[in-house]
Amino acid sequence: MTAEGFTTENAIWSDVKLPPWWLVLIEGILLGLIGLFLIFSPYGTLFSIFWVLGLYWLIKGIIDLVSLIWDRTMWGWKIVAGILGIVAGYIVLQHPITSTVVLSVTAVWLLALIGLFLGISALIRGLKGAGWGTTILGIVIIILAIVLMFHSAVAATILPWVLGFFAIAGGIIAIFQSFQLRSVEHTIEDAKEKLSS
């Protein structure tokens, strides 16, 4: 979303709710910092992230069970989610190093399965007429997904750096978007002043 796409009329009468630009800026900075930590201290940062995740699962599981006291809607799902959260959180907190390895390999497997699905989808679209470029892209994605599946332990060891680069890229994009949002906010404010005067 850019400021150029906003005219006086659609800026005033638009129902679009924009997030505060400074919140997006903070998100971008934090994401960039996490990315730097993942690159310069990969395993320590990944260990910390999974430890916090385990703590979150434990607390969320307890909250899900306690919330049954005042809200019994979907009580079956809350009991299952609460118990699973407590068990998963407890395991991660009791065995943090093993959990970091297991969760890293699991993340690689999930990425491989998503990649396999995307590759097959691109291959089918290519064969149905989207072009030979889409077909080749689908084949390449499928091959990469299969490589990830058969070398998940090796891929898990480089996962922190990959996540770090993606976090830095995402942080930079979020920072640029925050300035675009700020520009849009100024455009809306200027348009409101022009209409009121």
Secondary structure, DSSP 8 states (H G I E B T S, - for coil): --GGG--HHHHHH-------HHHHHHHHHHHHHHHHHHHHSHHHHHHHHHHHHHHHHHHHHHHHHHGGGT--TTHHHHHHHHHHHHHHHHHHHHSHHHHHHHHHHHHHHHHHHHHHHHHHHHHHHIIIII-HHHHHHHHHHHHHHHHHHHTHHHHHHHHHHHHHHHHHHHHHHHHHHHHHHHHHHHHHHHHHHHHH-
